[in-house]
Amino acid sequence: MPYRRRISVNVVSLWYASKAACIRTFTGITDLMKILIVEDDTLLQQGLSLALSGEGYAVDCAANAAQGAAFLQSGQYSLVVLDLGLPDRDGAHLLRQWRKEQQDLPVLILTARDALSDRVDGLDAGADDYLIKPFALAELKARVRALIRRYQGKSDNLLQHGDISLNLSSQQVAVDLQPVDVTPKEFSLLTRLLMRIGQTVHRETLQQDLYSWQDDTSSNTLEVHIHNLRRKLGKERIKTVRGVGYRLEERQ
């Protein structure tokens, strides 16, 4: 592909630093902040995956239109990064199909097609933004954040229960109106627990929310995040339901 030689050095470096590839078989996992990348260039695909994972998102990757459609039907995503030049179908055609199916989620087209007619066609097909290769990773990340904020909507920005409040746009947490510093993974975990406060959330559900399939979930990483949240919120707030999962308790 002609743009391959012009890929940002940042993306190439990220790819060489990556140890794991995006898994290309679809699954049914859901995520509070999950991104789907539909891109056939393996080099760029893995660079994007590592960059967005570093921002706290879980990432799934598809190498063609058929895989992308299967992912979208079986999962819930906060955003799709879509290439136009897919090997089995034009990305704009795929996007039109999604919009006809009432798939209401932000789509960022990422393509080497820089002609005005291509940009107009992509936006008319239903894209929310259009970024031309080569690109700067900082700009890509900023556009992703902006699109997700736009779709969350002002009325949905605040999640609150009792003394705990979460701002979904800024990913800020407060307890008794006092700010609490959390990592992106801790924020996603706390969001899931707060949405089901008083109920037990299965361990597998939390792992699927926090990680995409290329991540290693066999270690005690989830327990580390739970330990850190207990330290920040109070160790009695998150209960372990042995053999099942975890439960966020209301303050007594």
C-alpha positions in Angstrom: 0.0 0.0 0.0 1.4 3.4 -1.0 1.0 5.1 2.4 3.0 2.4 4.2 6.3 4.1 3.6 5.0 7.3 5.1 3.7 5.9 8.4 4.6 8.0 11.4 7.8 6.9 13.2 5.7 6.8 16.4 3.4 4.2 15.0 6.3 2.0 13.8 8.1 2.3 17.1 4.9 1.3 18.9 4.5 -1.8 16.7 8.0 -3.0 17.5 7.4 -2.5 21.2 4.2 -4.5 21.1 4.4 -8.1 22.2 0.8 -9.1 21.2 -1.3 -8.9 18.1 -4.9 -8.0 17.9 -7.0 -11.1 17.9 -9.0 -11.4 14.7 -11.8 -13.7 15.8 -14.9 -12.1 17.1 -16.3 -12.5 20.6 -19.2 -11.3 22.6 -17.4 -9.3 25.2 -18.7 -5.8 26.1 -16.8 -2.9 27.5 -17.5 0.5 28.9 -14.8 2.1 26.7 -14.0 -0.4 24.0 -12.7 0.5 20.5 -13.0 -1.5 17.3 -10.2 -1.1 14.7 -11.1 -2.3 11.2 -7.8 -2.1 9.3 -6.1 -4.6 7.0 -2.5 -3.2 7.4 -1.0 -5.3 10.2 1.7 -2.8 11.0 -0.7 0.1 11.4 -3.3 -2.1 13.1 -1.0 -3.1 15.9 0.5 0.4 16.3 -3.0 1.8 16.7 -4.0 -1.0 19.1 -1.0 -0.3 21.4 -1.5 3.5 21.3 -5.2 3.3 22.2 -4.6 0.6 24.8 -2.2 3.0 26.4 -5.0 5.5 26.7 -7.0 3.1 28.8 -9.3 1.7 26.1 -9.8 -2.0 25.4 -9.2 -2.7 21.7 -10.4 -5.3 19.3 -9.1 -5.6 15.7 -10.6 -6.8 12.4 -8.6 -7.2 9.2 -11.5 -7.0 6.8 -15.1 -5.9 6.5 -16.6 -9.3 7.3 -14.7 -9.5 10.5 -15.6 -5.9 11.4 -19.3 -6.6 10.8 -19.1 -9.7 13.0 -17.4 -7.8 15.8 -20.0 -5.1 15.8 -22.9 -7.5 15.9 -21.5 -9.4 18.8 -20.0 -6.6 21.0 -20.6 -3.2 22.3 -18.2 -0.5 21.3 -17.6 3.2 22.2 -16.1 4.0 18.8 -14.9 2.4 15.5 -11.8 3.3 13.6 -12.5 2.3 10.0 -10.2 2.0 7.0 -11.8 2.5 3.6 -9.5 0.3 1.5 -10.4 -3.1 3.0 -9.6 -6.2 1.0 -13.2 -7.7 0.8 -15.4 -4.6 0.7 -15.1 -0.8 0.6 -15.2 0.7 4.1 -17.7 3.3 3.0 -20.1 0.6 1.9 -19.7 -1.2 5.2 -20.4 2.1 7.1 -23.6 2.7 5.1 -24.8 -0.7 6.0 -24.1 0.0 9.7 -26.1 3.2 9.6 -29.0 1.4 7.9 -29.0 -1.1 10.7 -29.2 1.9 13.2 -25.7 1.3 14.6 -25.5 4.6 16.5 -21.8 4.9 17.5 -19.0 7.3 16.5 -17.0 6.2 13.5 -13.6 7.7 12.6 -12.4 7.0 9.1 -8.7 6.5 8.8 -7.5 6.3 5.2 -4.9 7.3 2.7 -7.6 8.6 0.3 -7.1 12.3 0.5 -9.3 13.5 -2.4 -12.1 15.9 -1.6 -14.6 13.6 -3.2 -13.5 10.7 -0.9 -13.8 12.9 2.2 -17.3 14.0 1.2 -18.3 10.4 0.4 -17.0 9.1 3.7 -18.8 11.8 5.7 -22.0 11.3 3.7 -21.8 7.6 4.4 -22.1 8.3 8.1 -18.6 8.9 9.4 -18.3 11.4 12.3 -14.7 12.3 11.4 -12.1 11.7 8.7 -8.4 11.5 9.3 -5.9 11.1 6.4 -2.8 8.9 6.6 -0.1 9.6 7.6 -1.2 11.2 10.8 0.1 12.2 14.2 -0.8 9.8 17.1 -1.6 12.8 19.3 -4.2 14.1 16.9 -5.7 10.6 16.5 -6.1 10.3 20.3 -7.6 13.8 20.6 -10.2 13.0 17.9 -11.1 9.7 19.6 -11.6 11.5 22.9 -13.7 14.2 21.3 -16.0 11.8 19.4 -16.6 9.7 22.5 -17.4 12.8 24.6 -19.8 14.0 21.9 -21.7 10.7 21.8 -21.9 10.4 25.6 -24.0 13.5 25.7 -24.1 16.1 28.4 -26.9 14.4 30.3 -25.0 11.2 30.6 -21.7 12.6 31.8 -22.2 12.1 35.5 -22.8 8.8 37.2 -23.5 9.2 40.9 -24.7 7.0 43.8 -24.6 8.0 47.4 -21.2 9.6 48.2 -19.5 8.4 45.0 -19.6 10.4 41.7 -17.9 9.7 38.4 -17.6 12.1 35.5 -17.6 9.8 32.4 -16.1 12.5 30.1 -13.2 13.6 32.3 -12.8 10.2 34.0 -12.7 12.0 37.4 -13.9 10.4 40.6 -15.0 12.1 43.8 -16.0 10.6 47.2 -17.9 13.0 49.5 -17.1 15.7 46.9 -13.3 15.1 47.4 -11.4 14.1 44.3 -9.8 10.7 44.2 -7.0 9.9 41.7 -7.6 6.7 39.8 -6.0 5.1 36.7 -8.0 4.5 33.5 -8.4 0.8 34.3 -9.5 1.6 37.9 -12.1 4.0 36.5 -13.6 1.5 34.1 -13.7 -1.1 36.9 -15.4 1.4 39.4 -17.9 2.5 36.7 -19.0 -1.1 36.2 -19.3 -1.7 40.0 -21.1 1.6 40.6 -23.7 0.8 37.8 -24.6 -2.3 39.8 -24.0 -1.1 43.3 -25.2 -3.6 45.9 -25.1 -6.5 43.3 -22.4 -9.0 42.7 -20.5 -8.5 39.4 -19.0 -11.7 38.1 -15.2 -11.8 37.9 -15.4 -12.8 34.2 -17.5 -9.8 33.4 -15.0 -7.4 35.1 -12.1 -9.1 33.2 -13.9 -8.8 29.9 -14.8 -5.1 30.6 -11.2 -4.3 31.4 -9.3 -6.2 28.8 -9.4 -7.1 25.2 -8.6 -10.5 24.0 -4.9 -9.8 23.4 -4.4 -9.0 27.1 -3.4 -11.6 29.6 -6.2 -12.0 32.1 -4.8 -15.1 33.8 -2.7 -13.2 36.3 -3.9 -11.4 39.4 -4.1 -8.1 37.6 -7.8 -7.7 38.5 -7.1 -8.3 42.2 -4.4 -5.6 42.0 -6.9 -3.1 40.7 -9.5 -4.1 43.3 -6.8 -3.7 46.0 -5.9 -0.2 44.8 -9.6 0.8 44.7 -10.1 -0.4 48.2 -7.1 1.6 49.4 -8.6 4.7 47.7 -12.3 4.3 48.6 -12.0 2.4 51.9 -11.3 -1.3 52.1 -14.9 -2.2 53.3 -16.5 -0.7 50.2 -15.7 -3.5 47.8 -16.7 -7.0 49.0 -15.3 -10.2 47.6 -17.9 -12.8 46.9 -15.7 -15.9 47.0 -15.8 -17.9 43.8 -18.1 -15.4 42.1 -16.8 -11.8 41.9 -17.0 -8.5 43.6 -19.7 -6.2 45.0 -19.6 -2.4 45.7 -21.4 -1.7 49.0 -23.3 1.5 49.8 -21.9 3.4 52.7 -23.7 2.5 55.9 
